[in-house]
Amino acid sequence: MSKNTKKTPPAAATWSGRFAEPVAERVQRYTASVSFDQRLAEHDVRASLAHARMLTACAVISKRDLAAIESGMRTILAELRGGKFKWSLAAEDVHLNIERRLTALAGDAGKRLHTARSRNDQVATDVRLWLRDAIDAIGVRLVALQTSLVDLAERHAATVMPGFTHLQVAQPVTFGHHLMAYFEMFARDRERLGDCRKRANRLPLGAAALAGTSYPIDRDMVAKELGFDGLCENSLDAVSDRDFAIEFCAAAALVMTHISRLSEELVLWMSPRYGFIRLPDRFCTGSSIMPQKKNPDVPELARGKSGRVTGHLMALLMLMKAQPLAYNKDNQEDKEPLFDTVDTLDDTLAIFAELVAGIEVDAGAMRAAALEGHATATDLADYLTKKGLPFRDAHEAVARAVRAADARGCDLAALGLAELRSFSPLVGTDVFKVLTLEGSLASRDHAGGTAPRRVRAAARRARKSLK
């Protein structure tokens, strides 16, 4: 062999005819995605079959080719589902691995499948199909968590607890009302995910590498078979857009933010200084040195994982911020953050639905805490205002009463009628009704209020919305 004789590149590369030497082994490992994108395999098969049927309908490939492709894909699906499919790093990604296997099974028909498409529009289609299914599954998880919240809220529609601002006792609320606040957060999350799904559910296939294809194709036929709502209208945008992944990760980050807020409260409420709740043992761990400990590890870890998911959102934003049109290899980096976001969110929601359902409440501890910090001070100010005193004057009078109660180390209601009247002559014997926790709760009997009657009504509406 002369020195000028060029080595023939390995057959593994579909683009090998252009190159004089094979890809370096380290580069092959660095650029391959098959270790993580193989989870797209069944979606790739599904999209490929729709593409093949369209090519046949448009007389681009023969019916015989289609039959061979369909037969080969049936075998591949069986191998995938049975764990017998042999993945090859040399084939780079899920798409080429499946194409190689199909060609081995179907011969030239397998080679013809890639007519009028590129891996650029192929991967964009597969990821959208996969994410669409993931969003649907996460929606089911959210409903399960919301159901657990409603169940617990209904049982504790009248269980009084302190409401906080700045982590200081503010006004009495019910535990059910507090839980329903989280229901509303997760309801917005479901709406956002549903809205995100609409924009993800557009078909890129047919855009080919970036400019479309010269073959006569019917993109609407493929979109209909795959259940897409419509087409990506611009071929350049179709192959390079990852807005749908970013939008999903943004919605997921908000879900995890809400989970994190709930987790923070569960951690506080479980501490001996609060003692409001007990979590089931199966969601907690002990200490390797302190035998008395029962640690709320699941809420703590979920609180931490919220940062992980938000980090994935930032990674995708940075991934896309400087990319020119159209497709760039950078986009291979979209999958691991997206996949991990879905996995983390799915696991977290599944666990929290069961965790919330298992919460035990110490109503006595909640009530005792609500009696601290003069939680009904605002009710006293409202009482005086209803008697004709301007609110700012009422606020001042009650502030002086609170200072006196603090000095004596007692609750406002313990001051007695005479002393309360020293702060305002408008105080009458009916004042003690508004200074009770139950009186405070009952007075907030309006839509969105914390009165037990309103909490039960909100829970009923919420349950209907989940059907």
The 8 nearest C-alpha neighbors of each residue, nearest first, counted from 0:
[[1, 4, 2, 3, 5, 6, 7, 19],
 [2, 0, 3, 4, 5, 6, 7, 19],
 [1, 3, 4, 0, 5, 6, 19, 7],
 [4, 2, 1, 5, 0, 6, 19, 7],
 [3, 5, 1, 2, 0, 6, 7, 19],
 [6, 4, 3, 19, 7, 20, 2, 8],
 [5, 7, 8, 20, 19, 4, 21, 9],
 [6, 8, 5, 9, 19, 20, 21, 15],
 [9, 7, 21, 20, 15, 6, 19, 10],
 [10, 8, 11, 21, 7, 12, 15, 20],
 [9, 11, 12, 8, 15, 13, 7, 14],
 [12, 10, 9, 90, 89, 13, 15, 8],
 [11, 13, 15, 14, 10, 9, 90, 8],
 [14, 12, 15, 11, 10, 16, 95, 90],
 [13, 15, 12, 16, 17, 18, 11, 10],
 [16, 14, 12, 17, 18, 13, 8, 10],
 [15, 17, 18, 14, 8, 19, 13, 7],
 [16, 18, 15, 14, 19, 8, 20, 13],
 [19, 17, 15, 16, 20, 8, 21, 14],
 [18, 20, 5, 8, 6, 7, 17, 21],
 [21, 19, 8, 18, 6, 22, 7, 5],
 [20, 22, 8, 9, 23, 19, 18, 15],
 [21, 23, 27, 24, 26, 20, 25, 8],
 [24, 22, 26, 25, 27, 21, 20, 28],
 [23, 25, 27, 26, 22, 28, 29, 21],
 [26, 24, 28, 27, 23, 29, 22, 30],
 [27, 25, 29, 23, 28, 24, 30, 22],
 [26, 28, 24, 25, 30, 29, 31, 23],
 [27, 29, 25, 26, 31, 30, 24, 88],
 [28, 30, 26, 27, 31, 25, 32, 24],
 [31, 29, 27, 28, 26, 32, 91, 331],
 [32, 30, 91, 28, 29, 33, 27, 92],
 [33, 31, 92, 34, 36, 35, 91, 30],
 [32, 34, 92, 36, 93, 35, 37, 91],
 [33, 35, 32, 36, 37, 31, 92, 88],
 [34, 36, 33, 37, 32, 38, 335, 334],
 [37, 35, 33, 38, 39, 32, 93, 34],
 [36, 38, 93, 39, 40, 33, 35, 34],
 [37, 39, 36, 40, 35, 41, 93, 42],
 [40, 38, 37, 42, 36, 41, 43, 125],
 [41, 39, 43, 37, 42, 38, 93, 44],
 [42, 40, 44, 43, 39, 45, 76, 38],
 [41, 43, 45, 39, 44, 40, 125, 46],
 [42, 44, 40, 46, 41, 45, 125, 47],
 [45, 43, 47, 41, 42, 46, 48, 40],
 [44, 46, 42, 48, 43, 47, 41, 49],
 [47, 45, 49, 43, 48, 44, 42, 50],
 [48, 46, 50, 44, 49, 45, 43, 51],
 [47, 49, 51, 45, 50, 46, 44, 52],
 [48, 50, 46, 52, 47, 51, 221, 53],
 [49, 51, 47, 53, 48, 52, 46, 54],
 [52, 50, 48, 54, 53, 49, 47, 112],
 [53, 51, 55, 49, 54, 50, 48, 56],
 [52, 54, 56, 50, 55, 51, 57, 49],
 [55, 53, 59, 51, 57, 52, 56, 60],
 [54, 56, 58, 60, 52, 57, 53, 61],
 [57, 55, 53, 58, 54, 52, 59, 60],
 [56, 58, 54, 55, 59, 53, 216, 215],
 [59, 57, 55, 56, 60, 54, 61, 215],
 [58, 60, 54, 57, 55, 61, 214, 215],
 [61, 59, 55, 58, 54, 64, 62, 65],
 [62, 60, 64, 63, 55, 65, 58, 59],
 [61, 63, 65, 64, 55, 66, 60, 58],
 [62, 64, 66, 61, 65, 67, 108, 60],
 [65, 63, 108, 61, 67, 62, 66, 68],
 [64, 66, 62, 68, 63, 67, 69, 51],
 [65, 67, 63, 69, 68, 64, 70, 62],
 [66, 68, 70, 64, 105, 65, 69, 71],
 [69, 67, 65, 71, 70, 66, 72, 109],
 [70, 68, 72, 66, 71, 67, 65, 73],
 [69, 71, 67, 73, 68, 72, 66, 74],
 [72, 70, 68, 74, 73, 69, 104, 101],
 [71, 73, 75, 69, 74, 70, 76, 68],
 [74, 72, 76, 70, 71, 75, 69, 77],
 [73, 75, 77, 71, 72, 76, 78, 70],
 [74, 76, 72, 78, 77, 73, 79, 71],
 [77, 75, 79, 73, 78, 74, 72, 80],
 [76, 78, 74, 80, 75, 79, 81, 73],
 [79, 77, 83, 84, 75, 81, 76, 80],
 [80, 78, 76, 84, 82, 81, 77, 75],
 [79, 81, 77, 82, 78, 76, 83, 84],
 [80, 82, 78, 83, 79, 77, 84, 76],
 [81, 83, 79, 80, 84, 78, 77, 85],
 [84, 82, 78, 81, 79, 85, 80, 77],
 [83, 85, 78, 79, 82, 86, 75, 81],
 [86, 84, 83, 87, 96, 78, 82, 100],
 [85, 87, 84, 96, 88, 33, 90, 93],
 [88, 86, 89, 90, 85, 96, 91, 33],
 [87, 89, 90, 91, 33, 31, 86, 28],
 [90, 88, 87, 91, 11, 27, 12, 31],
 [89, 91, 88, 96, 95, 87, 92, 11],
 [92, 90, 31, 88, 89, 33, 32, 95],
 [91, 93, 33, 32, 94, 95, 90, 31],
 [92, 94, 37, 96, 33, 95, 36, 40],
 [95, 93, 97, 96, 92, 98, 43, 118],
 [96, 94, 98, 97, 90, 92, 93, 99],
 [95, 97, 93, 99, 90, 94, 98, 92],
 [96, 98, 100, 95, 94, 99, 101, 93],
 [97, 99, 95, 101, 100, 96, 102, 94],
 [100, 98, 102, 96, 97, 101, 95, 103],
 [99, 101, 103, 97, 102, 98, 104, 96],
 [100, 102, 98, 104, 109, 103, 99, 71],
 [103, 101, 109, 106, 105, 99, 104, 100],
 [102, 104, 100, 101, 106, 105, 99, 109],
 [103, 105, 101, 102, 71, 106, 100, 109],
 [106, 104, 102, 67, 109, 108, 101, 71],
 [105, 107, 102, 108, 109, 103, 104, 110],
 [108, 106, 110, 109, 111, 105, 102, 64],
 [109, 107, 64, 111, 110, 106, 105, 68],
 [108, 110, 102, 107, 101, 105, 111, 112],
 [109, 111, 107, 108, 112, 102, 113, 106],
 [112, 110, 108, 109, 113, 114, 107, 60],
 [111, 113, 109, 114, 110, 51, 108, 47],
 [114, 112, 111, 116, 115, 110, 117, 109],
 [113, 115, 112, 111, 116, 110, 54, 117],
 [116, 114, 212, 214, 113, 207, 205, 117],
 [115, 117, 207, 113, 114, 205, 120, 121],
 [118, 116, 207, 208, 119, 120, 121, 113],
 [117, 119, 121, 120, 122, 116, 208, 94],
 [120, 118, 117, 121, 208, 238, 122, 123],
 [119, 121, 204, 123, 238, 207, 203, 118],
 [120, 122, 118, 124, 119, 123, 117, 204],
 [123, 121, 125, 124, 120, 119, 118, 126],
 [124, 122, 120, 126, 121, 125, 238, 127],
 [123, 125, 121, 127, 122, 126, 203, 204],
 [124, 126, 122, 128, 127, 43, 42, 123],
 [127, 125, 129, 123, 128, 124, 130, 122],
 [126, 128, 130, 124, 129, 125, 199, 131],
 [129, 127, 125, 131, 126, 130, 124, 42],
 [130, 128, 126, 132, 127, 131, 125, 133],
 [129, 131, 133, 127, 132, 128, 126, 134],
 [130, 132, 128, 134, 133, 129, 127, 196],
 [131, 133, 135, 130, 129, 134, 136, 128],
 [132, 134, 130, 136, 135, 131, 137, 129],
 [135, 133, 137, 131, 136, 132, 130, 138],
 [134, 136, 138, 132, 133, 137, 131, 139],
 [137, 135, 133, 139, 138, 134, 132, 140],
 [138, 136, 140, 134, 139, 135, 345, 133],
 [137, 139, 141, 135, 136, 140, 134, 189],
 [138, 140, 142, 136, 137, 141, 143, 135],
 [141, 139, 137, 143, 138, 142, 348, 349],
 [140, 142, 138, 144, 143, 139, 145, 137],
 [141, 143, 145, 139, 140, 144, 146, 138],
 [144, 142, 146, 140, 141, 145, 352, 147],
 [145, 143, 352, 141, 147, 146, 142, 148],
 [144, 146, 148, 142, 147, 143, 182, 141],
 [147, 145, 143, 149, 144, 148, 142, 150],
 [146, 148, 356, 144, 150, 145, 149, 352],
 [147, 149, 145, 151, 146, 150, 152, 178],
 [148, 150, 152, 146, 151, 147, 458, 153],
 [151, 149, 147, 153, 148, 152, 146, 154],
 [150, 152, 154, 148, 149, 153, 147, 155],
 [175, 153, 151, 149, 155, 154, 150, 156],
 [152, 154, 156, 155, 150, 151, 455, 149],
 [155, 153, 151, 152, 156, 150, 175, 157],
 [156, 154, 158, 175, 152, 157, 153, 174],
 [155, 157, 175, 451, 153, 152, 454, 158],
 [158, 156, 451, 155, 173, 159, 175, 174],
 [159, 157, 155, 173, 174, 156, 362, 160],
 [158, 160, 173, 366, 172, 157, 174, 365],
 [161, 159, 365, 369, 366, 173, 172, 171],
 [162, 160, 369, 171, 168, 172, 170, 163],
 [161, 163, 170, 171, 172, 169, 168, 160],
 [164, 162, 168, 169, 166, 167, 161, 165],
 [163, 165, 166, 167, 169, 168, 162, 170],
 [164, 166, 167, 163, 168, 169, 162, 170],
 [167, 165, 164, 163, 168, 169, 162, 161],
 [168, 166, 163, 165, 164, 169, 372, 162],
 [167, 169, 163, 372, 161, 162, 374, 170],
 [170, 168, 163, 374, 162, 164, 167, 161],
 [171, 169, 374, 162, 161, 375, 168, 172],
 [172, 170, 161, 162, 160, 374, 369, 436],
 [173, 171, 162, 160, 449, 159, 161, 440],
 [172, 174, 159, 176, 158, 175, 160, 157],
 [173, 175, 177, 176, 158, 155, 160, 159],
 [152, 176, 174, 156, 155, 178, 173, 177],
 [177, 175, 179, 173, 174, 178, 449, 454],
 [176, 178, 174, 175, 180, 179, 173, 172],
 [179, 177, 175, 180, 181, 176, 152, 148],
 [178, 180, 182, 176, 181, 177, 175, 183],
 [179, 181, 183, 178, 182, 177, 184, 176],
 [182, 180, 184, 179, 183, 178, 185, 177],
 [181, 183, 179, 185, 180, 184, 145, 186],
 [182, 184, 186, 180, 181, 185, 179, 187],
 [185, 183, 181, 187, 186, 182, 188, 180],
 [184, 186, 188, 182, 187, 183, 189, 181],
 [187, 185, 183, 189, 188, 184, 182, 190],
 [188, 186, 190, 184, 185, 189, 191, 183],
 [187, 189, 185, 191, 186, 190, 254, 192],
 [190, 188, 192, 186, 187, 191, 193, 138],
 [189, 191, 187, 193, 188, 192, 194, 186],
 [192, 190, 194, 188, 193, 189, 195, 187],
 [191, 193, 195, 189, 194, 190, 196, 188],
 [194, 192, 196, 190, 195, 191, 189, 197],
 [193, 195, 191, 197, 192, 196, 190, 198],
 [194, 196, 192, 193, 197, 198, 191, 247],
 [197, 195, 199, 193, 194, 198, 200, 192],
 [198, 196, 200, 194, 195, 199, 193, 228],
 [199, 197, 200, 196, 195, 201, 243, 194],
 [200, 198, 196, 243, 197, 201, 127, 195],
 [199, 201, 227, 197, 198, 228, 196, 127],
 [202, 200, 230, 229, 231, 227, 199, 228],
 [201, 203, 230, 231, 204, 222, 227, 229],
 [204, 202, 237, 231, 120, 124, 206, 205],
 [205, 203, 120, 206, 202, 124, 121, 207],
 [204, 206, 207, 211, 116, 218, 203, 120],
 [205, 207, 211, 234, 204, 209, 120, 203],
 [208, 206, 116, 117, 211, 205, 120, 209],
 [207, 209, 117, 119, 210, 206, 120, 211],
 [210, 208, 235, 234, 207, 206, 211, 238],
 [211, 209, 234, 206, 208, 235, 212, 207],
 [210, 212, 206, 207, 234, 209, 205, 208],
 [213, 211, 214, 115, 207, 210, 206, 205],
 [212, 214, 215, 211, 115, 216, 210, 207],
 [215, 213, 212, 216, 115, 59, 114, 211],
 [216, 214, 57, 213, 217, 59, 212, 54],
 [217, 215, 214, 57, 218, 54, 53, 205],
 [216, 218, 219, 220, 53, 221, 215, 57],
 [219, 217, 221, 220, 205, 216, 222, 204],
 [218, 220, 222, 221, 217, 223, 230, 229],
 [219, 221, 223, 218, 222, 217, 224, 53],
 [222, 220, 224, 218, 219, 223, 49, 225],
 [223, 221, 227, 219, 225, 220, 224, 202],
 [222, 224, 226, 220, 221, 225, 219, 227],
 [223, 225, 221, 222, 226, 220, 49, 227],
 [226, 224, 222, 223, 227, 221, 46, 49],
 [227, 225, 223, 224, 222, 228, 200, 221],
 [226, 228, 222, 200, 229, 201, 225, 223],
 [229, 227, 200, 201, 226, 222, 230, 197],
 [230, 228, 201, 227, 202, 222, 231, 200],
 [231, 229, 202, 201, 232, 203, 222, 228],
 [230, 232, 203, 237, 202, 201, 233, 229],
 [231, 233, 230, 234, 237, 236, 203, 229],
 [234, 232, 236, 235, 231, 237, 206, 210],
 [233, 235, 206, 237, 236, 209, 210, 211],
 [236, 234, 209, 325, 237, 233, 238, 210],
 [235, 237, 239, 233, 240, 234, 238, 325],
 [236, 238, 203, 234, 231, 235, 239, 240],
 [239, 237, 120, 119, 236, 235, 326, 240],
 [238, 240, 326, 325, 236, 237, 235, 241],
 [241, 239, 236, 242, 237, 238, 243, 123],
 [240, 242, 243, 244, 245, 239, 319, 333],
 [243, 241, 245, 244, 240, 246, 247, 199],
 [242, 244, 246, 199, 241, 245, 247, 198],
 [245, 243, 247, 241, 242, 246, 248, 337],
 [246, 244, 242, 248, 247, 243, 249, 315],
 [247, 245, 249, 243, 244, 248, 242, 250],
 [246, 248, 250, 244, 249, 245, 251, 243],
 [249, 247, 251, 245, 312, 250, 246, 252],
 [250, 248, 246, 252, 247, 251, 312, 245],
 [251, 249, 247, 253, 248, 252, 246, 191],
 [252, 250, 248, 254, 253, 249, 247, 255],
 [253, 251, 249, 255, 309, 250, 254, 308],
 [252, 254, 256, 250, 251, 255, 257, 249],
 [255, 253, 251, 257, 256, 252, 188, 258],
 [254, 256, 258, 305, 252, 257, 253, 259],
 [257, 255, 253, 259, 258, 254, 305, 252],
 [256, 258, 260, 254, 259, 255, 253, 261],
 [257, 259, 255, 261, 256, 260, 262, 254],
 [258, 260, 302, 262, 256, 257, 261, 255],
 [259, 261, 257, 263, 262, 258, 256, 264],
 [262, 260, 258, 264, 259, 263, 265, 257],
 [263, 261, 298, 259, 265, 260, 264, 258],
 [264, 262, 260, 266, 261, 265, 259, 267],
 [265, 263, 267, 261, 266, 262, 268, 260],
 [264, 266, 262, 268, 267, 263, 269, 261],
 [265, 267, 263, 269, 264, 268, 262, 295],
 [268, 266, 264, 270, 265, 269, 263, 273],
 [267, 269, 275, 265, 273, 270, 266, 274],
 [270, 268, 276, 266, 274, 267, 277, 265],
 [269, 271, 267, 272, 273, 268, 274, 266],
 [272, 270, 274, 273, 269, 268, 275, 267],
 [273, 271, 270, 274, 268, 267, 269, 275],
 [274, 272, 268, 271, 275, 270, 269, 267],
 [275, 273, 271, 269, 270, 276, 268, 272],
 [274, 276, 268, 361, 273, 365, 364, 360],
 [277, 275, 360, 269, 359, 361, 274, 268],
 [276, 278, 359, 269, 358, 360, 279, 275],
 [277, 279, 358, 280, 359, 276, 357, 282],
 [280, 278, 281, 282, 357, 277, 358, 283],
 [279, 281, 283, 282, 278, 284, 293, 277],
 [280, 282, 279, 283, 284, 278, 354, 297],
 [283, 281, 280, 279, 297, 278, 354, 295],
 [282, 284, 295, 280, 294, 296, 281, 293],
 [285, 283, 294, 293, 296, 295, 286, 282],
 [284, 286, 293, 292, 294, 287, 283, 290],
 [287, 285, 289, 288, 292, 290, 284, 293],
 [286, 288, 289, 285, 290, 292, 284, 291],
 [287, 289, 286, 290, 285, 292, 291, 293],
 [290, 288, 286, 291, 292, 287, 285, 293],
 [291, 289, 292, 286, 288, 285, 287, 293],
 [292, 290, 289, 293, 285, 286, 288, 294],
 [291, 293, 285, 290, 286, 289, 294, 284],
 [294, 292, 285, 284, 283, 295, 291, 286],
 [293, 295, 284, 283, 296, 285, 292, 286],
 [296, 294, 283, 297, 298, 266, 299, 293],
 [295, 297, 299, 283, 294, 298, 300, 284],
 [296, 298, 300, 299, 295, 282, 301, 283],
 [299, 297, 262, 301, 300, 296, 295, 302],
 [300, 298, 296, 302, 297, 301, 295, 303],
 [299, 301, 303, 297, 302, 298, 296, 304],
 [302, 300, 304, 298, 303, 299, 297, 259],
 [303, 301, 259, 299, 300, 305, 304, 262],
 [302, 304, 300, 301, 305, 306, 299, 307],
 [305, 303, 307, 301, 306, 302, 300, 308],
 [304, 306, 255, 308, 303, 307, 302, 256],
 [307, 305, 309, 304, 308, 303, 310, 302],
 [306, 308, 304, 310, 305, 309, 311, 303],
 [309, 307, 311, 310, 305, 306, 340, 252],
 [310, 308, 306, 312, 252, 311, 307, 305],
 [311, 309, 307, 313, 308, 312, 306, 314],
 [310, 312, 314, 308, 336, 313, 309, 315],
 [313, 311, 309, 248, 315, 310, 314, 249],
 [312, 314, 310, 316, 311, 315, 317, 309],
 [315, 313, 311, 317, 312, 316, 318, 310],
 [316, 314, 318, 312, 317, 313, 245, 311],
 [315, 317, 313, 318, 319, 314, 320, 312],
 [316, 318, 314, 320, 315, 319, 313, 321],
 [319, 317, 315, 316, 320, 314, 329, 330],
 [318, 320, 316, 317, 322, 321, 315, 241],
 [319, 321, 317, 318, 322, 316, 315, 323],
 [322, 320, 319, 323, 318, 317, 316, 324],
 [323, 321, 319, 320, 324, 327, 318, 325],
 [322, 324, 325, 321, 327, 326, 239, 319],
 [325, 323, 326, 322, 239, 235, 236, 327],
 [324, 326, 239, 235, 323, 209, 327, 238],
 [327, 325, 239, 238, 324, 119, 328, 209],
 [328, 326, 329, 330, 325, 322, 239, 324],
 [327, 329, 330, 331, 326, 332, 30, 119],
 [330, 328, 327, 331, 332, 318, 333, 322],
 [331, 329, 332, 328, 333, 327, 326, 318],
 [330, 332, 329, 333, 328, 334, 32, 327],
 [333, 331, 330, 334, 329, 335, 318, 336],
 [334, 332, 330, 331, 335, 336, 337, 315],
 [333, 335, 337, 336, 332, 338, 331, 36],
 [334, 336, 338, 337, 339, 333, 332, 35],
 [337, 335, 311, 339, 338, 334, 340, 333],
 [336, 338, 334, 340, 335, 339, 333, 341],
 [337, 339, 335, 341, 340, 336, 334, 342],
 [340, 338, 342, 336, 341, 337, 343, 335],
 [339, 341, 337, 343, 338, 342, 308, 336],
 [340, 342, 344, 338, 339, 343, 345, 337],
 [343, 341, 339, 345, 340, 344, 346, 338],
 [344, 342, 340, 346, 345, 341, 339, 347],
 [343, 345, 347, 341, 342, 346, 340, 348],
 [344, 346, 342, 348, 343, 347, 341, 137],
 [347, 345, 349, 343, 344, 348, 342, 350],
 [348, 346, 344, 350, 349, 345, 343, 351],
 [349, 347, 351, 345, 350, 346, 140, 344],
 [348, 350, 346, 352, 347, 351, 140, 345],
 [351, 349, 347, 348, 353, 352, 354, 346],
 [350, 352, 354, 348, 353, 349, 355, 347],
 [353, 351, 144, 349, 355, 350, 354, 143],
 [354, 352, 356, 351, 350, 355, 357, 349],
 [353, 355, 351, 357, 356, 352, 350, 358],
 [356, 354, 357, 358, 352, 353, 351, 147],
 [355, 357, 353, 147, 354, 358, 352, 151],
 [356, 358, 354, 355, 279, 353, 359, 278],
 [359, 357, 278, 355, 356, 277, 360, 354],
 [358, 360, 277, 276, 357, 278, 361, 279],
 [361, 359, 276, 362, 275, 358, 277, 365],
 [360, 362, 275, 363, 364, 276, 365, 359],
 [363, 361, 365, 364, 360, 366, 158, 275],
 [364, 362, 366, 365, 361, 367, 275, 368],
 [363, 365, 367, 366, 362, 361, 275, 368],
 [366, 364, 160, 362, 368, 363, 367, 275],
 [365, 367, 369, 363, 368, 160, 364, 159],
 [366, 368, 364, 370, 369, 365, 363, 371],
 [367, 369, 365, 371, 370, 366, 364, 161],
 [368, 370, 161, 366, 160, 371, 367, 171],
 [371, 369, 367, 368, 366, 373, 374, 372],
 [372, 370, 368, 369, 373, 374, 367, 168],
 [371, 373, 168, 374, 370, 369, 169, 167],
 [374, 372, 375, 376, 371, 410, 411, 370],
 [373, 375, 170, 169, 372, 376, 171, 168],
 [376, 374, 378, 377, 373, 434, 170, 379],
 [377, 375, 379, 378, 373, 374, 380, 397],
 [378, 376, 380, 379, 375, 381, 170, 374],
 [379, 377, 381, 375, 376, 380, 382, 433],
 [378, 380, 382, 376, 377, 381, 383, 375],
 [379, 381, 377, 393, 383, 382, 378, 394],
 [382, 380, 384, 378, 379, 383, 385, 377],
 [383, 381, 379, 385, 380, 384, 378, 386],
 [384, 382, 386, 380, 385, 381, 388, 393],
 [383, 385, 388, 381, 387, 386, 390, 382],
 [384, 386, 382, 387, 383, 381, 388, 380],
 [387, 385, 383, 384, 388, 382, 425, 426],
 [386, 388, 384, 385, 389, 383, 425, 390],
 [387, 389, 384, 383, 386, 393, 390, 392],
 [390, 388, 392, 391, 384, 393, 387, 383],
 [389, 391, 393, 384, 392, 394, 388, 380],
 [392, 390, 394, 393, 389, 395, 388, 396],
 [393, 391, 395, 394, 389, 390, 396, 388],
 [392, 394, 390, 380, 396, 391, 395, 383],
 [395, 393, 391, 397, 392, 380, 396, 390],
 [396, 394, 398, 392, 393, 397, 391, 399],
 [395, 397, 393, 399, 398, 422, 394, 392],
 [396, 398, 400, 399, 394, 395, 380, 401],
 [399, 397, 395, 401, 400, 396, 394, 402],
 [400, 398, 402, 396, 397, 401, 403, 395],
 [399, 401, 397, 403, 402, 398, 404, 396],
 [402, 400, 404, 398, 403, 399, 405, 397],
 [401, 403, 399, 405, 400, 404, 406, 398],
 [402, 404, 406, 400, 401, 405, 399, 407],
 [405, 403, 401, 407, 409, 406, 402, 411],
 [404, 406, 408, 402, 407, 403, 401, 409],
 [407, 405, 403, 404, 408, 402, 409, 401],
 [406, 408, 404, 405, 409, 403, 410, 414],
 [409, 407, 405, 406, 404, 410, 403, 411],
 [410, 408, 404, 407, 413, 405, 411, 414],
 [409, 411, 413, 412, 404, 373, 408, 414],
 [410, 412, 413, 414, 404, 373, 401, 409],
 [411, 413, 410, 414, 434, 415, 431, 435],
 [412, 414, 410, 411, 415, 409, 404, 416],
 [415, 413, 412, 411, 418, 419, 404, 416],
 [414, 416, 413, 418, 417, 419, 412, 411],
 [415, 417, 419, 418, 420, 414, 428, 427],
 [418, 416, 420, 419, 415, 421, 414, 426],
 [417, 419, 421, 420, 416, 415, 414, 422],
 [418, 420, 416, 421, 417, 422, 415, 414],
 [421, 419, 423, 424, 417, 422, 426, 418],
 [422, 420, 418, 419, 423, 417, 424, 416],
 [421, 423, 420, 396, 419, 400, 424, 399],
 [424, 422, 420, 425, 421, 426, 396, 419],
 [425, 423, 420, 426, 421, 422, 427, 419],
 [424, 426, 423, 427, 386, 383, 420, 388],
 [425, 427, 420, 424, 423, 430, 419, 428],
 [428, 426, 429, 430, 425, 416, 420, 424],
 [427, 429, 430, 431, 416, 426, 432, 415],
 [428, 430, 427, 431, 432, 433, 426, 434],
 [431, 429, 428, 432, 433, 427, 426, 434],
 [430, 432, 434, 433, 429, 435, 412, 428],
 [433, 431, 430, 434, 435, 438, 429, 439],
 [432, 434, 438, 431, 435, 430, 439, 378],
 [433, 435, 431, 432, 375, 412, 436, 430],
 [436, 434, 438, 437, 433, 432, 439, 431],
 [437, 435, 439, 438, 440, 171, 434, 375],
 [436, 438, 440, 439, 435, 441, 159, 433],
 [439, 437, 435, 433, 441, 436, 440, 432],
 [438, 440, 436, 442, 437, 441, 433, 435],
 [441, 439, 450, 437, 438, 442, 443, 449],
 [440, 442, 450, 438, 443, 439, 444, 437],
 [441, 443, 439, 444, 440, 438, 450, 433],
 [444, 442, 450, 448, 441, 440, 445, 449],
 [443, 445, 450, 442, 448, 441, 453, 449],
 [444, 446, 448, 443, 447, 453, 450, 449],
 [447, 445, 448, 453, 444, 457, 449, 443],
 [446, 448, 445, 449, 453, 457, 454, 444],
 [449, 447, 445, 443, 446, 450, 444, 453],
 [448, 450, 176, 172, 443, 440, 454, 451],
 [449, 451, 441, 440, 444, 443, 453, 452],
 [452, 450, 157, 454, 156, 453, 449, 455],
 [453, 451, 455, 450, 454, 456, 444, 156],
 [452, 454, 456, 450, 451, 455, 457, 448],
 [455, 453, 451, 457, 456, 452, 156, 176],
 [454, 456, 458, 452, 457, 453, 153, 156],
 [455, 457, 453, 459, 458, 454, 460, 452],
 [458, 456, 454, 460, 455, 459, 461, 453],
 [457, 459, 461, 455, 456, 460, 149, 462],
 [460, 458, 456, 462, 461, 457, 455, 463],
 [461, 459, 457, 463, 458, 462, 456, 464],
 [460, 462, 458, 464, 459, 463, 457, 465],
 [461, 463, 459, 465, 464, 460, 458, 149],
 [464, 462, 460, 465, 461, 466, 459, 458],
 [463, 465, 461, 462, 466, 460, 459, 186],
 [466, 464, 462, 463, 142, 461, 146, 145],
 [465, 463, 464, 462, 142, 461, 146, 460]]
